[in-house]
Amino acid sequence: MRPRGLLIAAPRSGSGKTTLTLGLMRAFRREGLKVAGAKSGPDYIDPAFHAAALGRPSLNLDSWAMPPDLLGALAARAADDSELLLVEASMGLFDGVPAEPGRSGASADVAAALGLPVLLALDVSGQAQSAGAIVKGCALFDPRVRIAGVVLNKVGSARHLRLVTDAIEPLGIPVVGALPKAADVVLPERHLGLVQASETRGLEERLDAMARFVAEHADLPAILALAAPLRPPIGAASAALKPPGQNIAVARDEAFSFLYPHLLEGWREKGAEIRFFSPLNDEPPPEDVDVCWLPGGYPELHAGRLASNRNFLEGLRRLATSRRVHGECGGYMTLGAALTDAAGVTHAMAGLLSVETSFAKRRMTLGYRDVTLLSDGALGRVGDRLRGHEFHYASILATGGDEPFAMAADAYGSAAAPSGSRRGAVTGSFFHVIAAA
């Protein structure tokens, strides 16, 4: 029997879908159900919270960056040995970029591709009957997508609940939950989203509190009944990205954690060995590896500590003389010459690339990227195309004399422009790779 699934979405960000998702994950798990999780879109923080709530890994599903066969195969992998797959949407349900049908990056594309009904989280603060119009609009906007039920959030009173429910249920869409305002179950946030799961104090207690909160104010059996069997994947999918080597050193700690789970799983399936090390604990990368990978994360919060960790920096420089080294976003900043923190203090970094970055001069950069490699390196061979995204607040003060790593275009038809840096076997950019194009 195929596992059943639901996509938990909302008309906009900030509607409470993360609280609802985590609460449902933990509540169903506590009832003995085998629950799996996934995140629609390129968010690299939420899957770690899913994993904490479920006790099993979660991964990302992205309709813009991933070919349909890969998306379906990853969904099947996420749902393996489970009875229920809960997929958390990103942004608003229909929010995406201009693209061919089904490849916009919108969570609606994921629901349509996998045959998932949608459980809509609706923030009803400041409205009553108008909530019915919003639900009707969501139900009619895309004929591929079925709104199966609604969970109301920030309900103010019994009278408020009655007004909203009376406006929605004549549409034939049941209201299966009504969550009151509750600031004490909200997770702390940082400039790239939630504070990481590994850093959240008392996370288990918070997750249990979310489960109790959702179970008290939502109809769990009714929500479970809304789920539908996942559509089987179409064809066999290749790995999202070829392993950069057979023995891969990967930085992993609170400063370097933004590496998509499906990439690591795909590399392992191809026979690669992953060797983790912690720059924050002054650990150098293992010397007997083929390549070193510095993922994104929050090096700007730990710049002084990283700059003083001689074992890490000297080991990284030594490895770079004979092996490939690649840095994504925060890893790119660390490979550069200098990083200026939020207080305006400049710290010397590894100096393997010439780029100088600053978190004191903050400017948000966000969006999908389609890149073409300009040389052979850790991500592939010259001319290879990759899809992924950028999301950072750091700015580049100087690029120095390094050659660009790739040519990068956005999802809106802009002309490709030079991106990142490369010097010898060292490469880096703010680009986070998701899959081969």
N, C-alpha and C positions, 0 to 999 in steps of 0.2 A: 504494500500500500504506500502510495506517495505521501510524503509529509504535507501538511496543510500550512498555509501562510496568510499573513496579513501585512499590508503596508500601513504604517502609522504616520499620517501626514497632517498638514495644517494649511490654511490659506496663506499664512505668512510666517516668518520667523518670530520667535518669542511668544508662541501660542501655548507652550507647555508640552510639546510632543516628546521632548527628552525625558521629563519627569514621568509622563504617562508610559513611555516605552520601558524605562528602567523599572518602574513600579510593576508593570505587567510581567516583565521578564522574571523578576524575583518572585512575584506572587504566584505565577503559574509553576515556577520551579519548586516553590515551597509546597505546592499541592501535589508534587510527584510527577508532574508532566516533564517530558524531555523537550526542552525549549532551546532553540538556536537563534542566533541574531546576525544581522547584517546592517550596514549603513549605506543608504543611497547617496552617491556623490563623493567628492574627494576629501571629506572630513577625516582627519587622521587621529582625532582625539576620542570621539564617541565610541569607536569599536573597543577601546580598552575598558571603558565603563560597561559596555555590554558583556565583555569577558568576565569582569568582576561580578556582575549581577548573575551571570549564568554558570560560571565555573567552567567555561569552554570558550575557545577562540571565536571571535567575530571577524568579519572582513567587509570590504567595500565593494559596491556594485555601481558602476558608472556607465551610463548609456552613451555618453559622448566619447570617452576615452577608450572604452572597451568594445571590441567587436561583439556582435550579438552572440556568437557561439561561446566566446569567453565569458560573457556575462551570465549566460545560462549555466555553463559548467561550474562557475564559481558559486552561483546560488545553490546548485545541487550539492556542491561540496559543503557549503555552510550548513545546509539542512540535513546532511548525512547523519543517520542514527538519531533523528529527532522526530517528534510528533507535531511540532509547531515551529515555524520560522517567523519571527517578528522582524520586519525590515523598517528601520527608522528613516524617514524621508529627510531631505535637506531643504532649507528655505521654504518657499511656498510650493504646494503640490505641483503646479504647472510651470514653475520658474526654470528656465533653461536659456539656451543660446540659439541663434539662427542655425539650423542644420536640417539635414534630410530627415524625413519622418522616422521617429523612434530613436534618433541619435542626438537629441538636444541637450542631454544631461539632466533633464527634468525628472523628478521622481515618478511622475506619471508614466514616463517611458518604461521605467523598471516595473511598475505595476502591470502595464500592458504586456510587456515581454514575458513576464512570469505568471500571468493570470492571477494576480493578487488582488483581492478586494481591498478597499481602502477604509480604514478606521480614521475618521476625521477628528482631530483635536481642535476645538473651537473656543477661543477666548471670547467670552460674551460680556466682559466688563464694558460698561458704557453703552449697552444696547439691549434690546429685548426682541420684539418681533422681527427686527431687521436681520437677526441671525438666520431666520428662515430663508431670506433672500440670498444670503451668502451660501448656505448649504445647497439651495436649488441651483445657483449659478455653478457651483463646483460639480454638481451631479450632471449638468447638461453641457458643460464646457467641452469635454473630450469624450466622444462616444466609446473610446477604447477602455475607459476607466469607470469602475462601478463604486460609488460611495455606499458602503454596506452598513455603516453605523456612525454615530456621532458621540463623542465624549465631550461634554461641556466643561470649560475651565473658568475659574474665577466667578463662580455663581454667588450672587450676593445674598439671596434669601429664598425662602420657599415660594414666595410670590414671583420673584424673578425667574425661578426655575419653571414655574407653571407657564408664564408668558412665553418663554423661549421654546419650551417643549411643545406647546400648543401650535407654535408657528412652524416647527420642523416636522413633526410626526405625520401631518396630513400629506407630506410629500412621499410617504411610503418608506421613509428612512428612520429607523428607530434611534432614540436617544438611549444609550446603554451606560451612561455614567454622567455624574455631575460633581465636579471637584470644586470645593470652596477655595477661597483665597487662603494660601498657606505658605508664608515666606520661609518657614523653617524646613521645608523639604527641597528648597532650591539649592543647586550645587554652585560653588564659587566659580567665578569667571576670571579670565585673564585676557590679554590683548589678542590672542588667536582663538579665543573661545573658552571652553571650560578649563579650569586648572586640571592638569593631568591626573588620571586616576591614581597613579603611583604617589602623587603628592597630596591627595585629598585626605585630610585627617578624618579618622573615624568613618572611612568609606563604607565598611560593612554595616555599621549602625545606620548610616544614612540610607543605604539601599534597603535595609529592613524597614526603616521608617517609610520610605516611598511605597514599598509593597503593602504595608498596613494601610497607608493613606488611600492608595488606589483600590485595594480590596474593599475598604469600607464604603467608598463612594462610587464604585463602578460595579456592574453586573458581570462578574468574570465568566460564568457559564454562557451568558448571552454573547459576550465578546468572542469566546472560543467557538461558538456556533457559527459566527460570521466567516471564519476562515475557510479557504477553499484549497483544493490540491494544487500544488505547484505544477506549472506546465513543464513537461520534460524538456531537457536541453536539446537543441538542434545540432546534431553532429558532434564530433570530438574537437575540443579546443586545444590549441598548442599553449605552451607557457606564455604568460603575459610578457615576460622579458627573459631572454637567454641569461644564464648565470654569467656574471662577469669573470668567473674563475671557478676552479674546483674547490679551493680553500679560500674562504672569504672572511676577512676580519671586518666586523661591524661594530661601530661604537654604539653603546647602549647604556644610558643612564638618564637622569633628569634633564640633562642638557641636550641629549641626542636620542630622540625616541620616535621621530616621525618617519617611519618606514612602513609601507603598507604590508599587512600580513600576507596578502596573496602573493607578493613578490618573494618573500622568504619561503613560503610553502612551495612555490613553483621551482625555486632554485634547489630546494632539498629534493623534490621529486626528480630533478634531473641529475641527482647524485652529488650535488655540491655540499660541502660541509661549512656550516656557519660557526664562526668563532667570535663570541662577544667579548668586548673589553670596555672598561670605563675610563674615559679621559678625566672625569671629575675626581676619580680616585687615583689619578696619576698613573694609570696603567698604560704602557705602550701597546701598540698593536702587536700581535704575535708575529715573530719574524719569519716563520715557515708558512706563509700564506702567498696566494697569487695576487691578491688585490685587497685594498683597504677601502671601506665605504664609511663615510661620515654622514649620517642622515641629518635631516632638519631637526629642529628642537628649539631650545631657549639658551643658546650660548651667551646671548646678551645679558642674561640674568646672572651669569657665572663667569663673566669675562676675566675678572681679576684672578680668580682661582685657576682658570685654565691657563692664563698667561704665566703663572708661577709653577705650573706642573711640568718640571723639566723632563721627567721620565717619559711622559706622554709626548711632549713636543719633540724631544730628541729622537725618540723611537720612531715617530711619524716621519721626521725628516730623513732618518736613516733608511727607512723602508722605501721612501719615495725615490731613492737613487736607483732602484732596480725593479720596483714593482709599480703597478698602476694604483693610483689613489684618486678617489672621486668624492666630492662633497656636494650635498644638496642643501640649498638654503642656509640653515644654520651651520652646516658642515662647510659650505662655501665660505662663509664669513670666517670660520676658524682657520681655513687653509690660507686666508689672505694675509696681508702685511699687518693690518691693524684693525681693531674694532673699538669704536667709541660707544660707551654705555649710556644709559639714560641720564646719568648725572653729568655727562660731558667729559668723563675721564677716558683717555685713550689707552688701550692695552695692546701690546705687541702680540700678534698671533703667530702661526707657524711660518709664515713668510714663503710658503711654497707657491703661492700666486701673488700677484702684485696688487690685487684689489684691496681697497680700504673702505670699510663700511661704518655706518653710524646709526645707532638707535636713538641718539639725542635728537637728530633731525628725522622725525617720524613722518612717513607718508605711506598710506596703505596701498599696496599693489595686490590685485586679486584678479584671477581669471584663468581660463583654460589656455594651454599652449600646445601648438603643433610644431615640433622642432625637427630639424634635419642636421645630423652630426657632420661636423667639418673635418673630423679626423678619427682614426681608430682610437678606441679608448675603452673604459670600463663599461659604458652603456651600449657599445656596439661598434660597427665599422662605419667608415666615412660613407655618407649618403643615406644611412639608415634613418627612418622616420619614427618618431616616438610621440606619444600623446600623454599629457599630464597637465599640471597647473602651477601657478605661483600664488602664494598667499604670505605676505610679510609686511612689516611696518618699517623695516630698515631701509636706509637709502645708501647709495654708492657715492662716496666722496671722490674716489679716483680709481681708474681701472689699471693704470700703469701701462707697461708695454707688452702685456701678454696678448696672444691671439685669442679671438673668440672661440668658445666651445662649440657653438651651434648657431644656426639661423632659426629664429623663432617667430611664428605668427600667432595671432590670437584667433578667437573663434568668430570674429566679425569681419573677416576679409581684409585685414590690414596686410600691407606688404611685410614680408619676413625681414627681421632686423637682427644684427649680431647680438648674441646673448652669452653671458658667462665668460669664463677664462680657461685657457689651457697653456701649460708650460711643460714641455717634455711629456711624461706619462701622467702628469697631474691635471685633473680637470675639475671644474666646479661651476655651478650657476644657482640661481634662485629657483630653477625649475625642478619640480617633483615629478618623477616619471611614474606613470600608472600602467601603461601597456605599450607595446609596439603598435604602430599605426597599420 
